[in-house]
């Protein structure tokens, strides 16, 4: 080693000539030289600037304020073995924690003896923090790659695999050690697939990013996997493209679900179009937005006309919705409903069921019409009704002929006998004959009165009736007569019952006829009893009148509502017919159940309303 001269030596000390002083002074790191007694014999400008001038002082005293050589002193080590030693230390300063790199090298004379040591101290806090940031970033990146559900694969510019994430291993089945260093082409089993990947790599090398590409590939076990593929270039510090990254998402389940949904849609469309009833789906502006084939055929609606086609134009041939339009009713009260009508525009009888449509927030979005062409049904019903009417007319005239014919014939016979024997008849005989004739005329009068009662409720006046109040008044009025006959009357009115829509006069006549029939059926009963019960089921109120009389034989039940059919000696057979007619006029119904020997129950059904 060349001799050096220490110019900033302490007084009275001789030292070799230092030829490198100017070089050491120019170094940015802190440089000091200590003799073998650990006395500082040289400091460059950086050392003086950072720690002050300490020439001639012991280093351990000057820098650490120690009374002896510091532990792990690198200068001491190089004095002992003549080698270069290096250490990184953490130093607490007023500006916070700093990290310094200390390198100690021995200085030897021409004979190889160590006479001093040079110590270079470099502040590595910045690079240390940068390394720490880089390490954390790398750890975070590794965690993201490991946790990502997407397969992350990096390739060099030749398409060689440099990174194979855990998700790539899960999706494809190959481990990283099996594929790293291999060409990415190995997962492309067909020539078309290999060409596709090469085209993507070429575009990525030119700086393009490609995403949203669907492809089907094979796993290690030979099974197929559906993928969503993306590729993007990776750039180095200089901005040059150094690699490419591929992201692959396993969408096998998604594709299968899409296929199932698509198949379900096709199945729904097939069913929708195979239904023979016409179905049209409307928005709130009366536009037909969907229609099945039956609707297209009946309404004359073409597929290309569905968008914006107004329902009232095709259903009714009008420029605006007609009165009593089912669509208008649905949009107003948001309740389903069914209506029948004859449509002159289509020359058909239609039955339309209108159903409101709602979104997830229960907001009305439109309606559905389910329509049936009931023209043929109406024609058959008309034929059946006409046949039934003719049978009924024949039955009615037969009954009238029988009920009037017998008394008339009796009167005619009496008058004929009186005419022939008038001179020879005694006064008593004449009086008796006239009484008999008068009785027959009274019977005819009773029949005509019954026919008049049958027609007296042609026009009913429907109003709201409080059922509890109405039945109380009825029983107060009519119950006394039955009690006088020894018939027990009891009532059971449910608390849920409020009111019905009915004609008060007609309902009273119905109840009087039912009670009268019950009283006749109770003749001879040990403990005659009539029970009236009222209840409500949703929108219908029922009133049941039950007796414990003799009941009705099963063979007679089917004839109960036939005009002039009666089992009573003096009956007309019009009472139950009149009850059925009046109930129908009030939009109600009547039903009779009976078992011989167990009594009879008459059930009346009427529309419910608030009291």
C-alpha positions in Angstrom: 0.0 0.0 0.0 1.2 3.5 -0.8 2.4 5.7 2.1 0.0 8.5 3.1 0.6 11.8 4.7 -1.9 13.0 7.3 -2.0 16.8 7.0 -4.6 17.5 9.8 -2.5 15.4 12.3 -2.3 16.5 16.0 0.8 18.5 17.0 4.0 16.6 17.7 3.0 13.5 15.8 4.7 12.2 12.8 2.7 10.5 10.1 3.1 9.2 6.6 2.5 11.6 3.7 -1.2 11.5 2.7 -1.7 11.5 -1.1 -5.4 10.7 -1.0 -6.6 13.6 1.2 -8.3 15.4 -1.5 -10.1 12.3 -2.7 -11.4 11.5 0.8 -12.5 15.0 1.3 -14.7 14.9 -1.8 -16.5 11.7 -0.7 -20.1 12.4 0.4 -20.0 9.6 3.1 -18.5 10.3 6.5 -14.8 9.1 6.5 -12.5 8.9 9.6 -9.1 7.4 10.2 -8.2 6.1 13.6 -4.8 4.8 14.7 -4.4 1.5 16.5 -5.0 3.3 19.8 -8.5 4.3 18.5 -7.4 8.0 18.4 -8.9 10.0 15.5 -6.2 11.1 13.1 -8.3 12.2 10.1 -11.9 13.4 9.3 -13.2 14.4 5.9 -15.5 17.3 5.4 -18.7 15.1 5.6 -17.6 13.7 9.0 -16.8 17.1 10.4 -20.2 18.5 9.1 -22.2 15.6 10.6 -20.5 15.1 14.0 -18.1 18.0 14.6 -14.2 18.1 14.5 -12.7 15.5 16.8 -9.1 15.1 15.6 -6.8 13.7 18.3 -9.8 12.4 20.4 -10.6 8.8 21.1 -13.4 7.7 18.8 -15.4 5.9 21.4 -15.3 9.0 23.6 -16.0 11.4 20.8 -18.9 9.6 19.1 -20.5 7.4 21.9 -19.2 9.2 25.1 -17.9 5.8 26.3 -14.9 5.2 28.4 -13.8 2.1 26.5 -13.9 0.7 23.0 -17.5 0.2 21.8 -19.0 -3.3 21.6 -18.9 -4.8 18.1 -16.5 -2.0 17.0 -15.7 -2.7 13.4 -12.3 -0.9 13.6 -11.3 -3.2 16.5 -12.2 -6.2 14.4 -10.1 -5.1 11.4 -7.2 -4.4 13.8 -7.5 -8.0 15.1 -7.7 -9.9 11.8 -6.6 -7.3 9.2 -9.9 -7.8 7.2 -12.7 -5.5 6.1 -15.7 -5.5 8.3 -19.2 -4.1 7.7 -22.3 -3.6 9.9 -25.6 -1.7 9.7 -26.7 0.0 12.8 -29.9 1.8 14.1 -29.2 5.2 15.6 -31.6 7.3 17.6 -31.3 11.1 16.7 -33.3 14.2 17.3 -34.7 13.7 13.8 -35.9 10.2 14.6 -34.4 6.8 14.0 -31.7 6.7 11.4 -29.9 3.7 9.8 -26.2 3.8 9.0 -23.9 1.5 7.2 -20.4 1.2 8.7 -17.5 -0.2 6.7 -14.1 -0.5 8.5 -10.9 -1.3 6.5 -7.3 -1.7 7.8 -4.4 0.5 6.7 -1.0 -1.2 6.5 2.6 0.0 5.9 5.1 -1.4 3.4 5.8 -4.3 5.7 2.1 -5.3 6.0 1.7 -4.1 9.6 -1.7 -2.5 10.4 -1.0 1.0 11.6 -4.5 2.5 11.3 -8.1 1.9 10.2 -10.4 3.8 7.9 -14.1 3.9 8.7 -16.7 4.9 6.1 -20.2 5.7 7.5 -23.1 6.0 5.1 -26.7 7.1 6.0 -28.9 4.3 4.5 -32.2 5.5 6.1 -33.7 6.4 2.7 -32.7 3.2 1.0 -33.7 1.2 4.0 -37.2 2.8 4.0 -37.4 2.3 0.3 -36.6 -1.4 0.7 -39.2 -1.7 3.5 -41.8 -0.1 1.3 -40.9 -2.3 -1.6 -41.0 -5.4 0.7 -44.4 -4.4 2.0 -45.7 -3.8 -1.5 -44.3 -7.1 -2.6 -45.9 -8.8 0.4 -49.2 -7.1 -0.3 -49.0 -8.1 -4.0 -48.3 -11.7 -3.0 -51.2 -11.7 -0.7 -53.5 -10.2 -3.3 -52.3 -12.8 -5.9 -52.8 -15.6 -3.4 -56.3 -14.4 -2.3 -57.6 -13.4 -5.7 -60.4 -15.6 -7.1 -59.1 -14.7 -10.5 -56.3 -16.8 -12.0 -53.3 -14.4 -12.3 -50.6 -15.4 -14.8 -47.6 -13.4 -15.9 -45.7 -14.1 -19.0 -42.5 -12.7 -20.5 -42.5 -11.3 -24.0 -42.0 -14.7 -25.4 -45.1 -16.1 -23.7 -43.2 -18.0 -21.1 -45.0 -18.4 -17.7 -43.2 -16.5 -14.9 -46.0 -16.4 -12.3 -48.8 -19.0 -11.7 -51.2 -17.9 -8.9 -53.0 -20.3 -6.5 -56.3 -19.6 -8.3 -54.7 -20.6 -11.6 -53.7 -23.9 -10.0 -57.2 -24.3 -8.7 -58.9 -23.6 -12.0 -56.6 -25.6 -14.3 -55.2 -28.2 -11.9 -51.5 -27.7 -12.7 -49.1 -26.7 -9.9 -46.8 -23.7 -10.3 -43.7 -25.9 -10.5 -45.3 -27.9 -13.3 -45.9 -24.9 -15.5 -43.4 -22.2 -14.6 -41.0 -21.7 -17.4 -43.3 -23.3 -19.9 -45.1 -21.6 -22.8 -48.6 -20.4 -22.1 -49.6 -22.2 -25.3 -49.7 -25.5 -23.4 -53.3 -24.9 -22.2 -54.4 -24.2 -25.8 -55.0 -27.7 -27.0 -56.3 -26.7 -30.4 -54.5 -24.8 -33.2 -57.3 -22.2 -33.2 -56.8 -21.5 -29.5 -53.0 -21.2 -29.9 -53.4 -18.7 -32.7 -55.9 -16.8 -30.6 -53.5 -16.5 -27.7 -50.6 -15.5 -29.9 -52.7 -12.8 -31.4 -53.5 -11.5 -27.9 -49.8 -11.6 -26.9 -48.9 -9.6 -30.0 -51.5 -6.9 -29.2 -50.3 -6.8 -25.6 -46.7 -6.4 -26.7 -47.9 -3.4 -28.7 -49.4 -1.9 -25.5 -53.0 -2.9 -25.9 -55.2 -4.1 -23.1 -57.9 -6.7 -24.0 -60.7 -7.8 -21.7 -64.1 -9.5 -21.7 -63.1 -12.4 -24.0 -65.0 -15.6 -23.3 -63.3 -18.9 -24.1 -63.6 -22.6 -23.3 -60.4 -24.5 -22.3 -59.4 -27.8 -20.8 -58.2 -28.6 -17.3 -55.4 -31.0 -16.4 -58.0 -33.8 -15.9 -59.5 -33.2 -19.4 -62.7 -31.5 -18.2 -63.6 -28.2 -19.8 -63.8 -24.8 -18.1 -65.4 -21.6 -19.3 -63.2 -18.5 -18.8 -63.5 -14.8 -19.0 -60.1 -13.7 -20.3 -58.2 -10.4 -20.0 -54.6 -9.5 -20.9 -52.6 -6.4 -20.2 -48.9 -5.2 -20.7 -46.6 -4.7 -17.7 -44.0 -1.9 -17.9 -40.7 -1.5 -16.3 -39.1 1.6 -14.6 -38.3 3.1 -17.9 -41.8 2.6 -19.2 -40.9 -0.1 -21.6 -43.1 -3.2 -21.8 -41.3 -6.0 -20.1 -44.0 -8.6 -19.6 -47.7 -9.2 -19.9 -50.3 -10.3 -17.3 -53.3 -12.5 -17.9 -56.4 -12.5 -15.7 -58.8 -15.5 -16.1 -62.1 -15.9 -14.3 -63.8 -19.2 -14.0 -67.4 -18.6 -15.3 -68.4 -22.2 -15.7 -71.2 -22.0 -13.2 -72.3 -18.6 -14.6 -72.4 -20.0 -18.1 -74.4 -23.0 -17.0 -76.8 -20.7 -15.1 -77.2 -18.5 -18.2 -77.9 -21.6 -20.3 -80.6 -22.7 -17.8 -82.1 -19.3 -17.7 -82.0 -19.2 -21.5 -83.7 -22.6 -21.7 -86.3 -21.5 -19.1 -87.0 -18.5 -21.2 -87.4 -20.6 -24.3 -89.6 -23.1 -22.4 -91.7 -20.2 -21.1 -92.0 -18.7 -24.6 -93.1 -22.1 -25.9 -95.7 -22.6 -23.2 -96.9 -18.9 -23.6 -97.5 -19.5 -27.3 -99.1 -22.9 -26.9 -101.8 -21.7 -24.6 -105.0 -21.6 -26.5 -106.4 -18.6 -24.5 -105.2 -15.3 -25.8 -102.8 -13.5 -23.4 -101.7 -9.9 -23.8 -99.4 -8.0 -21.5 -100.0 -4.2 -21.3 -98.3 -1.2 -19.7 -100.1 1.5 -17.9 -100.6 3.5 -21.1 -102.6 0.7 -22.7 -99.7 -0.4 -25.0 -99.6 -4.1 -25.8 -96.0 -5.1 -25.0 -96.3 -8.9 -25.3 -98.9 -11.2 -27.0 -99.0 -14.9 -27.6 -99.9 -16.5 -30.9 -103.6 -17.0 -29.9 -103.9 -13.3 -29.2 -102.2 -12.5 -32.5 -104.6 -14.7 -34.3 -107.8 -13.5 -32.6 -106.9 -9.8 -32.5 -105.2 -9.7 -35.9 -102.0 -8.4 -34.3 -98.7 -8.8 -36.1 -95.4 -9.4 -34.3 -93.9 -6.2 -35.7 -96.9 -4.2 -34.4 -96.7 -5.1 -30.8 -94.6 -2.2 -29.7 -96.9 0.8 -29.1 -100.1 -1.0 -30.2 -103.0 0.2 -28.1 -105.1 -2.5 -26.7 -108.4 -0.7 -27.3 -107.7 -0.4 -31.0 -107.3 -4.2 -31.4 -109.9 -5.4 -28.8 -112.6 -2.8 -29.5 -111.7 -1.1 -32.7 -111.9 2.3 -31.0 -109.6 5.3 -30.6 -109.9 5.4 -26.8 -110.9 2.9 -24.0 -114.7 2.1 -24.1 -117.0 2.4 -21.1 -116.7 -0.5 -18.6 -113.3 -1.3 -20.0 -111.6 -4.1 -17.8 -108.2 -2.4 -18.3 -109.5 0.9 -16.9 -111.0 -0.9 -13.9 -107.7 -2.7 -13.1 -105.7 0.5 -13.4 -108.1 2.3 -11.1 -108.6 -0.2 -8.2 -105.6 -2.5 -8.8 -107.8 -5.6 -8.3 -108.2 -8.6 -10.7 -111.6 -9.1 -12.4 -113.4 -11.1 -15.0 -116.0 -9.9 -17.5 -117.9 -11.3 -20.4 -119.1 -9.2 -23.4 -119.9 -9.4 -27.0 -117.4 -7.4 -29.1 -118.9 -6.2 -32.4 -115.4 -5.3 -33.7 -114.3 -8.9 -33.5 -117.8 -10.4 -33.9 -117.1 -12.6 -30.9 -118.2 -13.2 -27.3 -115.1 -12.8 -25.1 -114.4 -13.6 -21.5 -111.5 -11.4 -20.2 -109.7 -11.8 -16.9 -107.7 -8.7 -16.1 -104.8 -9.0 -13.6 -102.7 -6.1 -12.4 -98.8 -6.3 -12.6 -96.6 -4.8 -9.9 -92.8 -4.3 -9.6 -90.7 -5.3 -6.6 -91.8 -2.1 -4.8 -95.5 -3.0 -5.4 -95.9 -0.2 -7.9 -98.4 -0.8 -10.7 -96.5 -1.4 -14.0 -99.4 -2.6 -16.2 -101.8 -5.5 -16.5 -102.3 -8.9 -18.0 -105.4 -9.8 -20.1 -106.3 -13.5 -20.3 -109.0 -13.8 -22.9 -111.2 -16.7 -24.1 -113.3 -16.7 -27.3 -116.6 -18.0 -25.8 -118.7 -17.5 -28.9 -119.2 -21.2 -29.5 -119.9 -21.7 -25.8 -122.5 -18.9 -25.8 -124.1 -20.5 -28.9 -124.3 -23.9 -27.2 -125.6 -22.3 -24.0 -128.3 -20.5 -26.1 -129.3 -23.7 -27.7 -129.4 -25.5 -24.3 -131.2 -22.5 -22.7 -133.8 -22.5 -25.5 -134.3 -26.2 -25.1 -134.6 -25.8 -21.3 -137.0 -22.9 -21.8 -139.2 -24.9 -24.0 -139.2 -27.7 -21.4 -139.9 -25.3 -18.7 -142.7 -23.6 -20.7 -144.2 -27.0 -21.4 -143.9 -27.9 -17.7 -145.4 -24.6 -16.6 -148.3 -24.8 -19.0 -148.9 -28.4 -18.0 -149.0 -27.3 -14.3 -151.3 -24.4 -15.1 -153.6 -26.6 -17.2 -153.7 -29.1 -14.3 -154.2 -26.5 -11.5 -156.8 -24.5 -13.4 -158.3 -27.2 -15.5 -159.5 -29.4 -12.6 -161.4 -26.6 -10.9 -162.9 -25.3 -14.2 -164.0 -28.8 -15.1 -165.6 -29.3 -11.7 -167.4 -26.0 -11.9 -168.5 -26.8 -15.5 -169.9 -30.2 -14.4 -171.8 -28.7 -11.4 -173.3 -26.0 -13.6 -174.3 -28.5 -16.3 -176.0 -30.7 -13.6 -177.8 -27.7 -12.2 -179.0 -26.6 -15.6 -180.5 -30.0 -16.4 -182.0 -30.6 -12.9 -182.7 -27.1 -11.8 -186.4 -27.5 -11.6 -186.2 -30.8 -9.7 -183.5 -29.8 -7.3 -184.2 -28.7 -3.8 -182.8 -25.5 -2.3 -180.3 -27.4 -0.2 -179.0 -29.3 -3.2 -178.6 -26.1 -5.2 -176.8 -24.4 -2.3 -174.4 -27.3 -1.8 -173.6 -27.4 -5.5 -172.9 -23.7 -5.6 -170.6 -23.9 -2.5 -168.6 -26.7 -4.2 -168.3 -24.5 -7.3 -167.3 -21.5 -5.3 -164.5 -23.5 -3.5 -163.1 -24.5 -6.9 -163.1 -20.8 -8.0 -161.3 -19.8 -4.8 -158.6 -22.3 -5.6 -158.2 -20.7 -9.1 -158.1 -17.3 -7.4 -155.3 -18.6 -5.1 -153.3 -19.8 -8.0 -153.6 -16.5 -9.9 -152.5 -14.7 -6.7 -149.4 -16.9 -6.4 -148.6 -16.1 -10.1 -149.0 -12.4 -9.3 -146.6 -12.7 -6.3 -144.1 -14.5 -8.5 -143.8 -11.4 -10.7 -144.1 -8.7 -8.1 -140.3 -8.5 -7.5 -139.2 -8.1 -11.2 -137.4 -4.9 -10.3 -135.5 -5.1 -7.0 -134.0 -2.1 -5.1 -130.6 -3.2 -3.8 -129.4 -1.4 -0.6 -127.1 -2.0 2.3 -128.8 -3.9 5.2 -127.5 -4.4 8.7 -127.9 -8.2 9.1 -128.2 -8.3 13.0 -130.8 -5.5 13.0 -132.8 -6.9 10.1 -133.0 -10.4 11.5 -134.0 -9.1 15.0 -136.9 -7.1 13.5 -137.9 -10.1 11.3 -138.0 -12.4 14.3 -139.8 -9.9 16.4 -142.5 -9.6 13.7 -142.8 -13.2 12.5 -141.6 -15.1 15.5 -144.7 -14.7 17.6 -146.9 -16.6 15.2 -144.5 -19.6 15.3 -144.2 -19.4 19.1 -148.0 -19.6 19.3 -147.8 -22.8 17.3 -145.3 -24.3 19.8 -142.3 -23.9 17.6 -139.1 -22.8 19.3 -137.1 -20.1 17.5 -133.3 -19.5 18.1 -130.8 -17.2 16.5 -127.0 -17.3 16.2 -125.4 -14.3 14.5 -121.6 -14.2 14.2 -119.8 -11.2 15.5 -118.0 -10.8 12.1 -121.3 -10.2 10.2 -122.0 -6.6 9.3 -124.2 -6.0 6.3 -125.5 -7.4 3.0 -126.6 -5.9 -0.3 -130.2 -6.9 -0.8 -133.8 -5.7 -1.3 -135.4 -5.6 2.2 -138.9 -6.5 0.8 -137.7 -9.4 -1.3 -135.5 -10.8 1.5 -138.4 -10.7 3.9 -140.6 -12.6 1.4 -137.8 -15.2 1.0 -137.5 -15.7 4.8 -141.3 -15.9 5.3 -141.6 -18.6 2.6 -138.6 -20.6 4.1 -140.1 -20.3 7.7 -143.5 -21.3 6.4 -142.1 -24.4 4.7 -140.2 -25.2 7.9 -143.4 -24.9 10.0 -145.1 -27.4 7.6 -142.2 -29.8 7.9 -142.4 -29.6 11.7 -146.0 -30.9 11.9 -146.0 -33.8 14.4 -142.5 -33.2 15.7 -142.0 -33.7 19.4 -139.9 -30.6 20.1 -140.3 -28.5 16.9 -137.4 -26.0 16.5 -136.2 -23.5 13.9 -132.7 -22.1 14.1 -131.5 -19.2 12.1 -127.7 -18.6 11.8 -125.7 -15.9 10.1 -122.0 -15.8 9.3 -119.5 -14.2 6.9 -116.8 -15.8 4.7 -114.7 -13.0 3.1 -117.1 -11.1 0.8 -120.1 -13.4 1.2 -122.7 -13.4 4.0 -124.6 -16.7 4.5 -128.0 -17.0 6.4 -129.0 -20.6 7.2 -132.5 -21.5 8.4 -132.6 -25.1 9.8 -135.4 -27.1 11.2 -135.6 -30.5 12.9 -138.6 -31.7 10.9 -139.2 -34.8 8.8 -136.7 -33.8 6.1 -137.0 -34.4 2.3 -136.5 -37.7 0.6 -133.4 -37.8 -1.7 -135.4 -38.6 -4.8 -137.5 -35.3 -4.3 -134.5 -33.0 -3.8 -133.7 -32.7 -7.5 -137.3 -31.5 -8.2 -137.5 -28.8 -5.5 -137.1 -25.8 -7.8 -139.3 -27.0 -10.6 -142.4 -24.8 -11.1 -145.7 -26.4 -9.8 -143.8 -29.3 -8.3 -145.2 -29.9 -4.8 -145.8 -32.6 -2.3 -148.2 -30.6 -0.3 -151.9 -31.3 -0.7 -152.8 -27.6 -1.2 -149.4 -26.3 -2.4 -148.8 -24.6 -5.8 -145.1 -25.5 -6.3 -144.1 -21.9 -6.8 -142.7 -21.0 -3.4 -139.1 -22.3 -3.9 -139.1 -21.1 -7.5 -140.0 -17.6 -6.3 -137.2 -17.8 -3.6 -134.6 -18.8 -6.2 -135.7 -16.0 -8.6 -135.6 -13.3 -5.9 -132.1 -14.5 -4.7 -130.8 -14.3 -8.2 -132.2 -10.8 -8.7 -130.2 -9.8 -5.5 -127.0 -11.3 -6.9 -127.3 -14.1 -4.4 -128.0 -17.9 -4.3 -130.0 -20.5 -2.5 -129.0 -24.0 -1.5 -131.0 -26.7 0.2 -129.6 -29.7 2.1 -131.8 -32.3 3.7 -131.9 -35.8 5.0 -135.1 -37.7 5.6 -135.8 -37.9 9.3 -133.1 -35.3 10.2 -134.5 -32.0 9.1 -133.8 -29.5 6.4 -131.3 -26.6 6.1 -131.8 -23.7 3.6 -128.7 -21.7 3.0 -128.9 -18.1 1.5 -125.8 -16.4 0.1 -125.6 -12.7 -0.4 -122.9 -10.1 -1.2 -121.4 -8.6 2.0 -121.0 -4.9 2.6 -120.2 -2.5 5.5 -123.2 -1.8 7.7 
